[in-house]
Amino acid sequence: MSTQHGIHLTKGLHWHRSTASATDAAPTTAVTAREASIAGLRIGVGFVFLWAFLDKTFGLHYSTQSKGAWIHGGSPTKGFLSHVSVGPFQSAFHSMAGNGFVDWMFMLGLLGIGAAMVTGVGLRIAAVSGILLVTMMWLAVYPPAQHTAKGAATGSNNPFVDDHVLEALALTAAAVFGAGSRIGLGAWWARIPFVNKHRSLI
C-alpha cells in the first residue's frame, strides 16, 4: 500500500507541476503599465506631427490661418524657413523656403510620421524619418544662438535641449519599446509575413 500510495503521490505531484507550468505559460491579455505608458507617449508624439499636417493643410486657425492653408495655395515651409535668422545654415534654409518639392517632402513627412506613430505601424522607419526632420528644425531655430544675425535676442533658454530634442527622444523610445504594441495596430502589423521577415518595417 505504501508503494501504491507513493505512486499516487508521485502522480499527484506531477499533475500539480504540469498545472502550474501550464498556468505560467498562458498568455496574458491585460495591457501592462509599461505598454500603456509607451503607447501614450507614441500616440502623443504622433499627434504632434499629425496635427501640424492637418493645420498646415486646412488652415485650422492655430499656427496657420485659412488663407495660408496648403489647399488654398499657401506654402507650409515659406513662412518658417524664410524667417530663419540664426545658425550657420540660414542661407540654405532661405533657399528652400517655399520650394514646391520641399513643401511636399515636409508635408508627407508630417503625415507619414504622425500616422505611423498614432497607429503603431512602421515605427522604426517613422522614428528615423522623424529624427531627421526635427534635427533640421533644431538647426533652423538653433538654440545655442543667443542673438539673431541682426543682434536681437533669440529668447533661447537652453543651448542644447528644446522641444525638438525631446521629440527625437520620444520617437526613439516609441520605436524601441513600442513595436508590436497591442494598443494600436502594431501587433497585427508585426504578424504580416513580409513585415516579420523584414524587421526594419516594424
Secondary structure, DSSP 4 states (H G I P E B T S, - for coil): -HHHHHHHHHHHHHHHHHHHHHHHHSPP-SPPHHHHHHHHHHHHHHHHHHHHHHHHHHT-SSSS-GGG-GGGT--TTHHHHTT--SSTTHHHHHHHTT-HHHHHHHHHHHHHHHHHHHHTSSHHHHHHHHHHHHHHHHHHH-TT-SB-TTS-B---S-SS--HHHHHHHHHHHHHHH-TT-SSSSHHHHHHSHHHHHSGGG-
